[in-house]
Amino acid sequence: MAKLKLDLHNIFNKGDLIQRELEQIIDEAIERKIKTVEIIPGKGSGQLKKKVIRFLEQKHIKNKYHRIDKDSKNHGRLFVYFKF
C-alpha cells in the first residue's frame, strides 16, 4: 500500500516552511490518490505536533481528508487518511 511520509525534524523551527510542506504533501496525496500520509513531528516538547494538528484542523484543510490518527506506540507520529 502506497503512502507518503513527511518528516519535520529538519525544519522544526521554520513555521512558514512547515505549513508549505504540509500543504504540499496533502495536495500530493490527493493528486496521486494516496490514502495514507505519515507525518513525523517528532517527540520533543509536543509543540510541533500541536502546530501540525492545528494546521490539519483548519476548515479548508479538514475538508480534504477523512480522518487523523495518532500513533499509539509512537507519540511522535500522526497518520492522515484519505477516502477516494
MIDOSE-1310 file (N, C-alpha, C; in nm, 2 decimals, decimal comma, always signed):
residues 84
makl	+0,08/-0,12/+0,00/+0,00/+0,00/+0,00/+0,09/+0,12/+0,00; +0,06/+0,21/-0,09/+0,14/+0,33/-0,11/+0,11/+0,43/+0,00; +0,21/+0,50/+0,06/+0,18/+0,61/+0,15/+0,29/+0,71/+0,14; +0,26/+0,83/+0,17/+0,35/+0,94/+0,17/+0,40/+0,97/+0,31
kldl	+0,52/+1,01/+0,33/+0,58/+1,04/+0,46/+0,65/+1,18/+0,46; +0,62/+1,25/+0,57/+0,68/+1,38/+0,58/+0,74/+1,39/+0,72; +0,87/+1,40/+0,72/+0,95/+1,41/+0,85/+0,98/+1,56/+0,87; +0,94/+1,61/+0,98/+0,96/+1,76/+1,01/+1,08/+1,79/+1,10
hnif	+1,16/+1,68/+1,13/+1,27/+1,71/+1,22/+1,36/+1,82/+1,17; +1,39/+1,82/+1,04/+1,49/+1,92/+0,99/+1,44/+2,06/+0,98; +1,31/+2,08/+0,98/+1,25/+2,22/+0,97/+1,17/+2,25/+1,09; +1,19/+2,19/+1,20/+1,10/+2,21/+1,32/+1,09/+2,35/+1,36
nkgd	+1,18/+2,44/+1,33/+1,18/+2,58/+1,38/+1,15/+2,68/+1,26; +1,10/+2,63/+1,15/+1,07/+2,72/+1,04/+0,92/+2,71/+1,01; +0,84/+2,79/+1,08/+0,69/+2,78/+1,07/+0,63/+2,79/+0,93; +0,68/+2,89/+0,85/+0,62/+2,90/+0,72/+0,66/+2,78/+0,63
liqr	+0,77/+2,73/+0,65/+0,82/+2,61/+0,57/+0,74/+2,49/+0,61; +0,71/+2,48/+0,74/+0,63/+2,36/+0,79/+0,49/+2,36/+0,72; +0,43/+2,48/+0,72/+0,30/+2,49/+0,66/+0,30/+2,46/+0,51; +0,40/+2,51/+0,44/+0,41/+2,48/+0,30/+0,43/+2,33/+0,27
eleq	+0,52/+2,27/+0,35/+0,54/+2,12/+0,34/+0,41/+2,04/+0,36; +0,34/+2,08/+0,47/+0,21/+2,01/+0,50/+0,11/+2,03/+0,38; +0,10/+2,15/+0,33/+0,01/+2,17/+0,22/+0,05/+2,09/+0,10; +0,18/+2,09/+0,07/+0,22/+2,01/-0,05/+0,20/+1,86/-0,03
iide	+0,22/+1,81/+0,08/+0,20/+1,66/+0,10/+0,05/+1,62/+0,09; -0,03/+1,71/+0,15/-0,18/+1,68/+0,14/-0,22/+1,69/+0,00; -0,18/+1,79/-0,08/-0,22/+1,81/-0,22/-0,16/+1,69/-0,30; -0,04/+1,65/-0,27/+0,02/+1,54/-0,35/-0,06/+1,41/-0,32
aier	-0,10/+1,38/-0,20/-0,18/+1,26/-0,17/-0,31/+1,26/-0,25; -0,37/+1,38/-0,25/-0,50/+1,39/-0,33/-0,48/+1,37/-0,47; -0,37/+1,43/-0,53/-0,34/+1,43/-0,67/-0,31/+1,28/-0,71; -0,23/+1,21/-0,63/-0,19/+1,08/-0,66/-0,28/+0,97/-0,60
kikt	-0,39/+1,01/-0,54/-0,49/+0,92/-0,47/-0,42/+0,83/-0,38; -0,33/+0,88/-0,29/-0,26/+0,80/-0,19/-0,34/+0,81/-0,06; -0,38/+0,70/+0,00/-0,48/+0,70/+0,11/-0,42/+0,74/+0,24; -0,29/+0,73/+0,26/-0,23/+0,75/+0,39/-0,11/+0,84/+0,38
veii	-0,10/+0,94/+0,47/+0,01/+1,03/+0,48/+0,06/+1,01/+0,63; +0,19/+0,98/+0,64/+0,25/+0,97/+0,77/+0,33/+1,11/+0,80; +0,30/+1,17/+0,91/+0,36/+1,30/+0,94/+0,44/+1,27/+1,07; +0,57/+1,31/+1,07/+0,65/+1,29/+1,19/+0,70/+1,42/+1,24
pgkg	+0,63/+1,47/+1,34/+0,67/+1,60/+1,40/+0,78/+1,57/+1,51; +0,80/+1,44/+1,55/+0,89/+1,40/+1,65/+0,83/+1,41/+1,79; +0,91/+1,37/+1,89/+0,86/+1,36/+2,02/+0,88/+1,49/+2,09; +0,99/+1,54/+2,11/+1,03/+1,66/+2,17/+0,93/+1,71/+2,28
sgql	+0,90/+1,84/+2,27/+0,81/+1,91/+2,37/+0,67/+1,89/+2,34; +0,64/+1,85/+2,21/+0,50/+1,84/+2,17/+0,45/+1,96/+2,10; +0,52/+2,07/+2,10/+0,48/+2,19/+2,03/+0,46/+2,18/+1,88; +0,55/+2,11/+1,82/+0,54/+2,09/+1,67/+0,42/+2,00/+1,64
kkkv	+0,40/+1,90/+1,72/+0,28/+1,81/+1,69/+0,15/+1,90/+1,71; +0,15/+1,98/+1,81/+0,03/+2,07/+1,82/+0,01/+2,16/+1,70; +0,12/+2,21/+1,65/+0,11/+2,30/+1,54/+0,06/+2,23/+1,42; +0,11/+2,10/+1,40/+0,06/+2,02/+1,29/-0,09/+1,99/+1,30
irfl	-0,13/+1,96/+1,42/-0,28/+1,93/+1,44/-0,36/+2,05/+1,42; -0,31/+2,17/+1,46/-0,38/+2,30/+1,44/-0,40/+2,32/+1,29; -0,29/+2,30/+1,22/-0,29/+2,31/+1,07/-0,40/+2,22/+1,01; -0,40/+2,09/+1,05/-0,49/+1,99/+0,99/-0,63/+2,02/+1,03
eqkh	-0,66/+2,09/+1,14/-0,79/+2,12/+1,18/-0,85/+2,24/+1,12; -0,77/+2,32/+1,04/-0,83/+2,43/+0,97/-0,94/+2,38/+0,87; -1,05/+2,45/+0,87/-1,16/+2,40/+0,79/-1,13/+2,37/+0,64; -1,05/+2,46/+0,58/-1,02/+2,43/+0,44/-0,93/+2,32/+0,41
iknk	-0,85/+2,28/+0,52/-0,77/+2,16/+0,51/-0,85/+2,03/+0,55; -0,92/+2,05/+0,66/-1,00/+1,93/+0,71/-1,10/+1,88/+0,60; -1,14/+1,96/+0,51/-1,23/+1,91/+0,41/-1,16/+1,82/+0,31; -1,03/+1,82/+0,31/-0,96/+1,74/+0,21/-0,93/+1,60/+0,25
yhri	-0,93/+1,57/+0,38/-0,90/+1,43/+0,43/-1,02/+1,37/+0,51; -1,01/+1,24/+0,53/-1,11/+1,17/+0,60/-1,10/+1,17/+0,75; -0,97/+1,13/+0,80/-0,95/+1,14/+0,95/-0,80/+1,14/+0,98; -0,78/+1,17/+1,11/-0,64/+1,17/+1,16/-0,63/+1,06/+1,27
dkds	-0,52/+0,99/+1,28/-0,49/+0,90/+1,39/-0,35/+0,94/+1,45; -0,35/+0,93/+1,58/-0,22/+0,95/+1,65/-0,17/+0,81/+1,67; -0,04/+0,78/+1,64/+0,02/+0,65/+1,66/+0,02/+0,62/+1,81; -0,04/+0,51/+1,85/-0,05/+0,47/+1,99/+0,09/+0,42/+2,05
knhg	+0,17/+0,37/+1,96/+0,30/+0,32/+2,00/+0,41/+0,43/+1,99; +0,39/+0,53/+1,91/+0,49/+0,63/+1,89/+0,42/+0,77/+1,89; +0,43/+0,84/+2,00/+0,35/+0,97/+2,00/+0,42/+1,08/+1,92; +0,52/+1,05/+1,85/+0,59/+1,15/+1,76/+0,55/+1,13/+1,62
rlfv	+0,43/+1,07/+1,60/+0,39/+1,03/+1,46/+0,24/+1,04/+1,45; +0,19/+1,10/+1,34/+0,05/+1,11/+1,30/+0,02/+1,05/+1,17; -0,10/+1,00/+1,15/-0,14/+0,95/+1,02/-0,26/+1,03/+0,97; -0,26/+1,07/+0,85/-0,38/+1,13/+0,79/-0,43/+1,04/+0,68
yfkf	-0,56/+1,01/+0,69/-0,62/+0,92/+0,59/-0,72/+0,99/+0,50; -0,72/+0,94/+0,38/-0,80/+1,00/+0,27/-0,89/+0,89/+0,22; -1,01/+0,93/+0,17/-1,10/+0,84/+0,10/-1,12/+0,89/-0,04; -1,11/+0,79/-0,13/-1,12/+0,82/-0,28/-1,23/+0,74/-0,34
